Amino acid sequence: MKLKLIMLVSLFAFGFALSANAGSVLDSELDGTGDSVPDQYDNCVDVDNGPTNTSASQQDNQVDSDNDGYGNACDTDYNQDGATSTLDFPTFLNSFTGVTPASETDHNGDGSTTTLDFTTFFGAFTSPPGAPGPGLACANLIGTTCTP
């Protein structure tokens, strides 16, 4: 009887320990933004664009519409030349005005291109796309498709 009780308590404690760690990032996998996506595999390591983001539009926003390894949340280089410049502005403008909607210009994940997305675009002007994690090394190869 005592053995059964000890086993039952042990199983309960083990199950409780597992559930307390469920969904968390392991210590060995750094997560600088706290978005529950380890930096190793995060397509925007400097932007909180994972499932723990409190903004409904950013939850689980690891979207990469152009499959270049850089997530939409930090990728404003629409023509894939390695920097955000005046050459990228027509793509943003056409999407913003509705002439040619493009999902890669929706940086905050709310389903449309708005002034909030322009803030991201303007902030990244003359810069390369935001850094992906080292697990997405293919993102450093301009002009190639990169899917984790």
C-alpha positions as CSV (number, residue, x, y, z in Angstrom):
1,M,0.0,0.0,0.0
2,K,2.8,2.4,0.9
3,L,4.6,1.6,-2.3
4,K,1.5,2.4,-4.3
5,L,1.1,5.7,-2.5
6,I,4.8,6.6,-3.0
7,M,4.5,5.7,-6.7
8,L,1.3,7.8,-7.1
9,V,2.8,10.8,-5.3
10,S,6.0,10.4,-7.5
11,L,4.0,10.3,-10.7
12,F,2.0,13.4,-9.6
13,A,5.2,15.3,-8.8
14,F,6.7,14.3,-12.1
15,G,3.6,15.3,-14.1
16,F,3.5,18.6,-12.2
17,A,7.1,19.3,-13.1
18,L,6.5,18.6,-16.7
19,S,3.5,20.8,-17.0
20,A,5.2,23.7,-15.3
21,N,7.8,23.6,-18.1
22,A,5.4,23.1,-20.9
23,G,5.6,25.7,-23.6
24,S,8.7,27.4,-22.2
25,V,12.0,27.9,-23.9
26,L,14.8,25.8,-22.4
27,D,17.6,27.7,-20.8
28,S,20.0,26.3,-23.4
29,E,17.9,28.0,-26.1
30,L,18.1,31.7,-25.6
31,D,15.0,33.8,-26.3
32,G,16.1,37.5,-26.2
33,T,12.6,38.9,-26.9
34,G,10.7,36.4,-24.6
35,D,8.3,35.5,-27.5
36,S,8.7,31.7,-26.9
37,V,10.6,31.3,-30.1
38,P,14.2,30.4,-29.4
39,D,16.6,32.9,-31.0
40,Q,18.2,29.9,-32.9
41,Y,15.0,29.6,-35.0
42,D,13.4,33.0,-34.6
43,N,13.1,34.8,-38.0
44,C,13.3,38.2,-36.2
45,V,15.5,37.9,-33.1
46,D,15.0,41.6,-32.2
47,V,11.2,41.7,-32.5
48,D,8.7,40.1,-30.2
49,N,6.8,38.3,-32.9
50,G,5.9,35.0,-31.2
51,P,3.0,33.3,-29.5
52,T,3.5,35.1,-26.1
53,N,3.2,38.6,-27.6
54,T,0.2,40.3,-26.0
55,S,-0.8,42.0,-29.2
56,A,-3.4,39.8,-30.9
57,S,-2.0,40.8,-34.4
58,Q,1.5,39.7,-33.5
59,Q,0.7,36.4,-31.8
60,D,2.4,33.5,-33.7
61,N,3.6,36.0,-36.3
62,Q,6.6,34.1,-37.5
63,V,5.2,34.8,-41.0
64,D,7.8,35.1,-43.8
65,S,5.7,35.8,-46.9
66,D,8.6,36.0,-49.4
67,N,10.4,32.9,-47.9
68,D,13.7,34.7,-47.6
69,G,14.3,33.7,-43.9
70,Y,13.6,37.1,-42.6
71,G,10.1,37.4,-40.9
72,N,7.6,40.0,-42.1
73,A,7.9,41.7,-38.7
74,C,11.4,42.9,-39.5
75,D,11.8,42.4,-43.3
76,T,11.4,45.6,-45.2
77,D,13.7,44.6,-48.1
78,Y,11.0,43.7,-50.6
79,N,13.2,43.5,-53.7
80,Q,15.8,41.2,-52.0
81,D,18.8,43.3,-52.7
82,G,20.0,43.3,-49.1
83,A,18.9,46.8,-47.9
84,T,15.7,48.8,-47.5
85,S,15.9,51.7,-50.0
86,T,13.8,53.8,-52.4
87,L,13.6,50.7,-54.6
88,D,11.4,49.1,-52.0
89,F,9.1,52.0,-51.5
90,P,6.9,51.4,-54.6
91,T,6.1,47.9,-53.3
92,F,5.1,49.4,-50.0
93,L,3.1,52.2,-51.6
94,N,1.2,50.0,-54.0
95,S,0.2,47.7,-51.1
96,F,-0.7,50.6,-48.8
97,T,-3.0,52.2,-51.4
98,G,-4.5,48.8,-52.4
99,V,-3.2,48.9,-56.0
100,T,-1.2,45.7,-55.5
101,P,-1.7,44.2,-52.0
102,A,1.4,42.4,-50.8
103,S,1.4,40.3,-47.6
104,E,5.1,41.0,-47.1
105,T,4.4,44.7,-46.3
106,D,2.1,43.7,-43.4
107,H,4.8,44.0,-40.7
108,N,2.5,43.9,-37.6
109,G,0.5,40.9,-38.8
110,D,-2.9,42.6,-38.7
111,G,-3.9,41.5,-42.2
112,S,-3.4,44.8,-44.0
113,T,-0.8,47.4,-44.8
114,T,-1.3,50.6,-42.7
115,T,0.5,53.5,-41.2
116,L,1.7,51.2,-38.4
117,D,3.6,49.1,-41.1
118,F,5.0,52.3,-42.5
119,T,6.6,53.1,-39.2
120,T,8.5,49.7,-39.4
121,F,9.4,50.4,-43.0
122,F,10.7,53.9,-42.3
123,G,12.6,52.8,-39.2
124,A,14.5,50.3,-41.3
125,F,15.3,52.6,-44.2
126,T,18.8,52.2,-45.5
127,S,19.3,49.1,-43.3
128,P,19.5,45.4,-44.0
129,P,16.6,43.2,-43.0
130,G,16.3,42.4,-39.3
131,A,18.5,39.6,-38.0
132,P,17.2,36.0,-38.1
133,G,18.5,33.4,-35.7
134,P,21.6,31.3,-36.6
135,G,19.4,28.3,-37.4
136,L,18.2,30.3,-40.4
137,A,21.7,30.7,-42.0
138,C,20.1,30.5,-45.4
139,A,18.6,34.0,-44.8
140,N,22.1,35.5,-45.3
141,L,22.1,34.3,-49.0
142,I,20.4,37.1,-51.0
143,G,18.1,35.9,-53.7
144,T,17.5,32.4,-52.3
145,T,14.5,30.8,-50.8
146,C,14.9,30.1,-47.1
147,T,12.5,28.0,-45.1
148,P,13.4,26.5,-41.8
